[in-house]
Amino acid sequence: MSYETILVPTDGSPHADRATRHALSLASAFDATVHALSVVDIAALAGPFDAGGVDQSFVDRYREQAEGHIEHVEQAWAHPDQYHGEVRQGTPSSVILEYIEEADVDLVAMGTQGRTGLKRFVLGSVAEHVLRASPVPTLITRVGDDEPPTLPYRNVLVPTDGSECASGAVDHALAIAGATDATVHAINVVDTEAYKRASGSVLPSDYVDILEHSGKEATAGVVERAEDAGLDVRAAVLEGRPSDGIVAYAADNDIDAVVMGTHGRSGLDRFLLGSTTERVIRQSDLPVVAVPEAKSE
């Protein structure tokens, strides 16, 4: 698989600029076309002053700013034959989702705000709405502690539970690793904490053994696929809360990007990828590529 069209929604903010850097790095690796989109939300900008409507000069002022945002992306990309920029009006998340369908986008790259107290991924944000509804993978980046992103990626982490959705995420992880010459890290996290939270007791050791065996089978499948693709690969099975295990592994192994599915098998014996993905986005400074479950025809 490959990315042919990468969409960068931008509002000129630092978190949008960070997402742009990741998007352009991947576009270069995949020889993709970059689409820059800036959405002018007149209703939100006008706020309470919109009771009597806004004049054209008000609209033009903000459209001019939006034109500057997409021109910034064009200058950073510097491949005019593989670039398209556009300014639209409307509700940002709705416009972005419409554009994804219209332009046959393969990947959308978006930034979120940095830390605000304990919040790391702003719920209710445009990024969250797009992440939940996008039919294509969404690369979410966040402004962290002023450290520059590592580009191109050297180590790509793909958590797996052996589910069909996780397998789809593996496809994208292997493609990204192949394009960037990165090492693939496949991990499975046995969620022993879920049983403890539900029952107040420790998960029986024989059941842990069963889950670890299942985890080894899931990661072995990724290892086989990575080796067949000629990629360097490492595998590990961990215990604990999945999001915590993923974040800790990433910190300990110099991971540059995480690729995850947004749905997974439910129940105590499986790693809940949907909620886990959002927790990882909130907890980690790393970019996360959230891969939606493929819709059946």
C-alpha positions as CSV (number, residue, x, y, z in Angstrom):
1,M,0.0,0.0,0.0
2,S,1.0,3.6,-0.5
3,Y,-0.2,7.1,0.2
4,E,-0.8,9.1,-2.9
5,T,-2.7,12.1,-1.5
6,I,-2.0,13.6,1.9
7,L,-4.2,16.3,3.4
8,V,-3.0,19.0,5.7
9,P,-5.7,21.1,7.3
10,T,-4.0,24.2,8.6
11,D,-4.9,27.3,10.6
12,G,-1.4,28.7,10.9
13,S,-1.0,27.6,14.5
14,P,2.1,25.9,16.0
15,H,0.3,22.6,16.3
16,A,-0.8,22.8,12.6
17,D,2.8,23.6,11.6
18,R,4.1,20.6,13.5
19,A,1.5,18.3,11.7
20,T,2.6,19.9,8.4
21,R,6.2,18.9,9.0
22,H,5.2,15.2,9.6
23,A,2.9,15.3,6.6
24,L,5.5,16.7,4.2
25,S,8.1,14.2,5.4
26,L,5.7,11.3,4.7
27,A,4.7,12.9,1.4
28,S,8.4,13.0,0.4
29,A,8.9,9.4,1.4
30,F,5.8,8.2,-0.6
31,D,6.2,10.7,-3.4
32,A,2.6,11.9,-2.6
33,T,0.6,14.9,-3.6
34,V,0.0,17.4,-0.7
35,H,-3.3,19.1,-0.3
36,A,-3.4,22.1,2.1
37,L,-6.8,23.1,3.3
38,S,-7.7,26.1,5.5
39,V,-11.3,26.5,6.7
40,V,-12.8,29.9,7.6
41,D,-15.5,29.4,10.2
42,I,-17.3,32.7,9.9
43,A,-20.0,31.8,12.4
44,A,-17.4,31.1,15.1
45,L,-15.3,34.1,14.2
46,A,-18.2,36.5,14.3
47,G,-19.6,35.1,17.5
48,P,-22.2,37.3,19.2
49,F,-21.5,40.1,16.7
50,D,-23.1,38.0,14.0
51,A,-26.7,39.0,15.0
52,G,-27.0,41.4,12.1
53,G,-24.7,39.5,9.8
54,V,-21.1,40.3,8.8
55,D,-19.9,42.4,5.9
56,Q,-17.8,41.2,3.1
57,S,-14.7,43.0,4.3
58,F,-14.9,40.9,7.5
59,V,-15.0,37.7,5.4
60,D,-12.3,38.9,3.1
61,R,-9.9,39.6,6.0
62,Y,-10.1,36.1,7.3
63,R,-10.0,34.5,3.9
64,E,-6.8,36.4,3.2
65,Q,-5.3,35.1,6.5
66,A,-6.3,31.5,5.4
67,E,-4.6,32.0,2.0
68,G,-1.5,32.9,3.9
69,H,-1.7,29.6,5.9
70,I,-1.9,27.4,2.8
71,E,0.8,29.4,1.0
72,H,3.1,28.7,4.0
73,V,2.5,24.9,3.4
74,E,3.2,25.4,-0.3
75,Q,6.5,27.1,0.4
76,A,7.6,24.4,2.8
77,W,6.7,21.7,0.3
78,A,8.3,23.3,-2.8
79,H,6.8,20.8,-5.3
80,P,4.2,22.8,-7.2
81,D,3.4,19.9,-9.5
82,Q,2.4,17.8,-6.4
83,Y,0.5,20.4,-4.5
84,H,-3.0,21.8,-4.2
85,G,-4.1,24.5,-1.8
86,E,-7.7,25.6,-1.1
87,V,-9.6,27.9,1.3
88,R,-13.2,27.0,2.2
89,Q,-15.9,28.3,4.5
90,G,-17.9,26.3,7.0
91,T,-17.5,24.2,10.1
92,P,-13.9,23.0,10.1
93,S,-14.5,19.3,10.9
94,S,-17.4,19.0,8.4
95,V,-15.5,20.7,5.7
96,I,-12.4,18.5,6.3
97,L,-14.4,15.3,6.2
98,E,-16.1,16.4,3.0
99,Y,-12.8,17.3,1.4
100,I,-11.3,13.8,2.3
101,E,-14.1,12.2,0.3
102,E,-13.9,14.6,-2.6
103,A,-10.2,14.6,-3.1
104,D,-9.8,10.8,-2.5
105,V,-7.4,11.5,0.4
106,D,-5.3,8.6,1.7
107,L,-4.0,10.2,4.9
108,V,-4.9,13.4,6.9
109,A,-2.4,15.0,9.2
110,M,-3.7,17.2,12.0
111,G,-2.2,18.9,15.1
112,T,-3.7,19.2,18.5
113,Q,-3.0,21.7,21.2
114,G,-0.2,21.1,23.8
115,R,-0.6,20.4,27.4
116,T,-3.3,22.4,29.3
117,G,-3.0,21.2,32.8
118,L,-3.7,17.5,32.7
119,K,-5.3,17.7,29.2
120,R,-3.2,16.6,26.3
121,F,-5.8,15.9,23.6
122,V,-8.6,18.5,23.7
123,L,-11.9,16.6,23.6
124,G,-14.4,18.2,21.4
125,S,-11.7,19.7,19.2
126,V,-11.7,19.6,15.4
127,A,-9.0,16.9,15.5
128,E,-11.1,14.7,17.7
129,H,-14.2,15.0,15.4
130,V,-12.1,14.2,12.4
131,L,-10.4,11.3,14.1
132,R,-13.7,9.7,15.1
133,A,-15.3,10.1,11.7
134,S,-12.5,10.0,9.1
135,P,-12.7,7.0,6.7
136,V,-8.9,7.2,6.2
137,P,-6.0,7.2,8.6
138,T,-5.5,10.3,10.7
139,L,-2.0,11.4,11.8
140,I,-2.4,13.2,15.1
141,T,0.5,15.3,16.3
142,R,0.8,17.5,19.4
143,V,3.1,20.3,20.3
144,G,5.1,18.9,23.2
145,D,8.1,20.2,25.1
146,D,9.5,22.3,22.3
147,E,11.5,19.3,21.0
148,P,11.6,19.0,17.2
149,P,10.1,16.0,15.7
150,T,12.3,13.2,14.5
151,L,11.9,13.0,10.7
152,P,12.0,10.8,8.8
153,Y,10.9,8.2,11.3
154,R,13.5,5.6,12.5
155,N,11.3,3.5,14.8
156,V,7.6,2.8,14.2
157,L,5.5,1.1,16.9
158,V,2.4,-0.9,16.1
159,P,0.4,-2.4,19.0
160,T,-1.5,-5.4,18.0
161,D,-4.2,-7.7,19.5
162,G,-4.5,-9.9,16.5
163,S,-7.9,-8.4,15.4
164,E,-8.8,-7.5,11.9
165,C,-8.6,-3.8,12.7
166,A,-5.2,-4.2,14.2
167,S,-4.1,-6.1,11.0
168,G,-5.2,-3.0,9.0
169,A,-3.0,-0.8,11.2
170,V,-0.1,-3.2,10.6
171,D,-0.5,-2.7,6.8
172,H,0.0,1.1,7.4
173,A,2.8,0.6,9.9
174,L,4.8,-1.6,7.5
175,A,4.2,0.8,4.6
176,I,5.4,3.8,6.6
177,A,8.4,1.9,7.9
178,G,9.2,0.7,4.4
179,A,9.0,4.2,3.0
180,T,11.1,5.7,5.8
181,D,13.6,2.8,6.3
182,A,12.4,2.5,9.9
183,T,12.5,-0.4,12.3
184,V,9.1,-1.9,13.2
185,H,8.2,-2.6,16.8
186,A,5.3,-4.9,17.3
187,I,3.9,-5.2,20.8
188,N,0.9,-6.7,22.6
189,V,-0.2,-5.6,26.0
190,V,-2.0,-8.1,28.2
191,D,-4.6,-6.0,30.0
192,T,-4.2,-7.5,33.5
193,E,-5.4,-4.2,35.0
194,A,-8.9,-4.5,33.4
195,Y,-9.7,-7.7,35.4
196,K,-8.4,-6.1,38.5
197,R,-10.5,-3.0,38.0
198,A,-13.6,-5.1,37.3
199,S,-13.2,-7.8,40.0
200,G,-10.9,-6.2,42.6
201,S,-8.6,-9.3,42.4
202,V,-5.6,-10.3,40.4
203,L,-6.0,-12.1,37.1
204,P,-5.3,-15.9,37.6
205,S,-1.8,-16.8,36.5
206,D,-3.0,-19.6,34.1
207,Y,-5.3,-17.1,32.4
208,V,-2.4,-14.7,32.1
209,D,-0.4,-17.4,30.4
210,I,-3.1,-18.0,27.9
211,L,-3.3,-14.2,27.1
212,E,0.5,-14.0,26.8
213,H,0.5,-16.9,24.3
214,S,-2.2,-15.1,22.3
215,G,-0.1,-12.0,22.4
216,K,3.0,-13.8,21.2
217,E,1.0,-15.2,18.3
218,A,-0.3,-11.8,17.4
219,T,3.2,-10.2,17.4
220,A,4.7,-13.2,15.6
221,G,2.3,-12.5,12.7
222,V,3.6,-9.0,12.5
223,V,7.2,-10.1,12.7
224,E,6.6,-12.5,9.8
225,R,5.0,-9.9,7.6
226,A,7.8,-7.4,8.4
227,E,10.5,-9.8,7.6
228,D,8.8,-10.8,4.4
229,A,8.9,-7.1,3.5
230,G,12.6,-6.9,4.3
231,L,12.2,-4.7,7.3
232,D,14.0,-4.8,10.6
233,V,11.5,-5.8,13.4
234,R,11.3,-6.3,17.1
235,A,8.5,-7.8,19.2
236,A,7.4,-7.8,22.8
237,V,4.5,-8.9,25.0
238,L,3.8,-6.7,28.0
239,E,1.4,-6.7,31.0
240,G,-0.6,-3.8,32.4
241,R,-2.9,-1.2,31.1
242,P,-2.5,-1.0,27.3
243,S,-2.1,2.7,26.9
244,D,0.4,2.9,29.8
245,G,2.4,0.0,28.3
246,I,2.4,1.6,24.8
247,V,3.6,4.9,26.1
248,A,6.2,3.4,28.3
249,Y,7.6,1.2,25.6
250,A,7.7,4.1,23.2
251,A,9.7,6.2,25.7
252,D,12.1,3.3,26.4
253,N,12.8,2.4,22.7
254,D,13.1,5.7,21.0
255,I,9.9,5.4,19.1
256,D,9.1,8.1,16.6
257,A,5.6,7.3,15.6
258,V,2.8,4.9,16.7
259,V,0.4,3.3,14.3
260,M,-2.9,2.0,15.8
261,G,-6.3,0.7,14.9
262,T,-9.3,2.6,16.3
263,H,-11.3,-0.5,17.1
264,G,-10.4,-3.9,18.5
265,R,-11.8,-7.0,20.1
266,S,-13.8,-6.4,23.2
267,G,-13.8,-8.2,26.5
268,L,-11.1,-8.6,29.2
269,D,-9.1,-11.0,27.1
270,R,-8.5,-8.4,24.3
271,F,-6.8,-5.0,24.0
272,L,-9.5,-2.3,23.5
273,L,-7.8,-0.4,20.7
274,G,-10.5,2.3,20.3
275,S,-10.3,3.8,23.8
276,T,-6.6,2.9,24.0
277,T,-5.8,5.0,20.9
278,E,-7.3,8.1,22.4
279,R,-5.5,7.5,25.7
280,V,-2.2,7.2,23.9
281,I,-2.9,10.4,22.0
282,R,-3.6,12.2,25.3
283,Q,-0.6,10.7,27.2
284,S,2.2,10.8,24.6
285,D,4.1,13.5,22.7
286,L,4.5,11.2,19.8
287,P,2.6,11.3,16.5
288,V,-0.1,8.7,16.4
289,V,-1.5,7.3,13.1
290,A,-5.1,6.2,13.9
291,V,-6.3,3.7,11.3
292,P,-10.1,3.2,11.1
293,E,-11.6,-0.2,10.7
294,A,-12.2,-1.0,7.0
295,K,-15.9,-0.9,6.2
296,S,-17.4,-4.0,4.6
297,E,-18.9,-3.5,1.2
